[in-house]
């Protein structure tokens, strides 16, 4: 019944995301997703050195 996702479905999903979040928020969402993927990969690798560098590079305003 439900097969592979084709190009038409991908375009439809991307159009819905654009309508829901708007053009101004899409770059922010992509950046946040990218950071999440990098953190996930580092966590899966068990790279403990990245935790120290992440805390030293954090914004003191937060």
C-alpha positions as CSV (number, residue, x, y, z in Angstrom):
1,X,0.0,0.0,0.0
2,X,2.6,2.5,1.1
3,X,5.7,2.3,-1.1
4,X,8.8,4.3,-1.6
5,X,8.7,8.1,-1.3
6,X,9.1,9.6,-4.7
7,X,10.1,13.1,-5.8
8,X,6.5,14.4,-5.8
9,X,6.0,13.4,-2.2
10,X,9.3,15.0,-1.2
11,X,8.3,18.3,-2.9
12,X,5.0,18.2,-1.2
13,X,6.6,17.6,2.2
14,X,9.1,20.5,1.7
15,X,6.2,22.8,0.6
16,X,4.3,22.0,3.7
17,X,7.3,22.7,5.9
18,X,7.8,26.0,4.1
19,X,4.1,26.9,4.7
20,X,4.2,25.9,8.4
21,X,7.5,27.6,9.4
22,X,7.9,30.3,6.8
23,X,10.9,31.3,4.8
24,X,12.6,33.3,7.6
25,X,12.8,30.4,10.0
26,X,14.0,27.7,7.6
27,X,17.7,28.6,7.8
28,X,17.5,28.6,11.6
29,X,15.9,25.2,11.6
30,X,18.5,23.8,9.2
31,X,21.3,25.1,11.4
32,X,19.7,23.6,14.5
33,X,19.3,20.3,12.8
34,X,22.8,20.3,11.6
35,X,24.2,21.0,15.1
36,X,22.0,18.2,16.4
37,X,23.4,15.8,13.9
38,X,27.0,16.7,14.7
39,X,26.3,16.3,18.5
40,X,24.6,13.0,17.9
41,X,27.6,11.7,15.8
42,X,30.0,12.9,18.5
43,X,28.0,11.2,21.2
44,X,27.9,8.0,19.3
45,X,31.6,8.1,18.7
46,X,32.2,8.6,22.4
47,X,34.3,11.7,21.8
48,X,34.7,13.2,25.3
49,X,37.0,16.0,24.1
50,X,34.2,17.8,22.2
51,X,32.4,18.3,25.5
52,X,35.2,20.4,26.9
53,X,35.6,22.5,23.7
54,X,31.8,23.0,23.6
55,X,31.7,24.4,27.1
56,X,34.7,26.7,26.5
57,X,33.2,28.1,23.3
58,X,29.7,28.6,24.7
59,X,28.2,32.1,24.7
60,X,28.6,33.7,28.1
61,X,25.3,35.7,27.5
62,X,23.2,32.5,27.9
